[in-house]
Amino acid sequence: MTSNFLIFGGSGKVARHITTLLSSQGHKVHSLIRHPSQVPEIESLGGNPIVQSIEDSSVTDLATTIRATSATTIIWSAGAGGKGGPERTQAVDRDGAIKSMDAAARAGVKRYIMVSAIDVRDRETKAEPEWYDEGDRERSDRGWSALGTYMKAKFEADRSLVVENGRRGLEYTIVRPGRLSDEAGRGTVGAGRVHTTEAISREDVARVVVECWGNEGTVGLAFDVVGGEVAIRDAVAEVARGRIDCFDGRY
Ligand SMILES: NC(=O)c1ccc[n+]([C@@H]2O[C@H](COP(=O)([O-])OP(=O)(O)OC[C@H]3O[C@@H](n4cnc5c(N)ncnc54)[C@H](OP(=O)(O)O)[C@@H]3O)[C@@H](O)[C@H]2O)c1
């Protein structure tokens, strides 16, 4: 059965893979982008571009857009990418994401898939993941020291998605990729309680997102995904079966 999606940050590299995948399966893909110059490329991937800046839109604006598309699934894959300083990171990665959650709820959309990042957590008051080893600890220290504003913004958005879901009632899944690469997808990953070593291709992240949409057992879960050897369908099914949640207890 075909479905109807709206991707926030549709011009992004992961989002473009998601657009290609979903549109090739016959789904309708609405793609929220910032620049009119990106319209032809999104159309060539099979997406329906909507030019609207997340930062400059209110919850009401975004809910109006969502309603106009009749989307039944929202995918968040936007990010400031560190451009424009800490204020812009907060405006997009934290506030923009939270606005999209509120807008989805207001528009009556239930399914919401967030592309977050591995190691997003409360490092100050919560214990580190129990499966972390010395290498994970070093990468975590390096990542948070280089990208602290971004990691905190992602953390606050994800915490809102989980903690405030009583009032929103979204059927969310949080996909937490490790370091991203532009290599061709392999179709295999490591998912769940994994070490943070292996980069994952953006194409494989897109496949994981699409697989989560197809697997309702992932609703309510936040899980890590890195490069690995398990077929994506099996890896996601394993996470769903085990109710593996890498964010639980860390917010
Ligand atoms: N980079 C990593 O290693 C890494 C690791 C883990 C997770 N992630 C996360 O994975 C997700 C996807 O990553 P990616 O590599 O695909 O990122 P990307 O290529 O930088 O895509 C992000 C997109 O968000 C768009 N955007 C920014 N501000 C916007 C606004 N106000 N309104 C509408 N769109 C806006 C950008 O559009 P413009 O082209 O107009 O700027 C960009 O196309 C992001 O959420 C990122 O935080 C990244």
The ligand as a Gaussian input file, in Angstrom:
#p B3LYP/6-31G(d) Opt

LIG

0 1
 N       26.936000      14.549000      10.041000
 C       26.963000      13.489000      10.811000
 O       27.978000      12.774000      10.918000
 C       25.706000      13.108000      11.581000
 C       25.795000      12.058000      12.439000
 C       24.639000      11.621000      13.069000
 C       23.439000      12.253000      12.823000
 N       23.351000      13.328000      11.989000
 C       22.027000      13.927000      11.751000
 O       21.464000      13.291000      10.620000
 C       20.513000      14.148000       9.991000
 C       20.740000      14.173000       8.501000
 O       22.097000      14.446000       8.216000
 P       22.569000      14.881000       6.743000
 O       23.982000      14.529000       6.594000
 O       21.575000      14.441000       5.751000
 O       22.472000      16.461000       6.933000
 P       22.459000      17.621000       5.843000
 O       22.853000      17.103000       4.496000
 O       23.214000      18.766000       6.421000
 O       20.910000      17.956000       5.773000
 C       20.265000      18.785000       6.671000
 C       19.287000      19.600000       5.871000
 O       18.511000      20.428000       6.761000
 C       18.199000      21.564000       6.002000
 N       17.819000      22.725000       6.790000
 C       18.590000      23.457000       7.633000
 N       17.897000      24.495000       8.121000
 C       16.663000      24.439000       7.546000
 C       15.506000      25.244000       7.640000
 N       15.470000      26.323000       8.428000
 N       14.419000      24.899000       6.910000
 C       14.440000      23.805000       6.095000
 N       15.505000      23.005000       5.978000
 C       16.607000      23.314000       6.694000
 C       19.459000      21.894000       5.236000
 O       19.085000      22.675000       4.134000
 P       20.088000      23.691000       3.402000
 O       20.660000      22.887000       2.310000
 O       19.149000      24.740000       2.925000
 O       21.067000      24.186000       4.412000
 C       19.977000      20.521000       4.859000
 O       19.613000      20.175000       3.560000
 C       20.642000      15.506000      10.662000
 O       19.566000      15.660000      11.582000
 C       21.970000      15.397000      11.413000
 O       21.958000      16.194000      12.565000
 C       24.486000      13.766000      11.352000

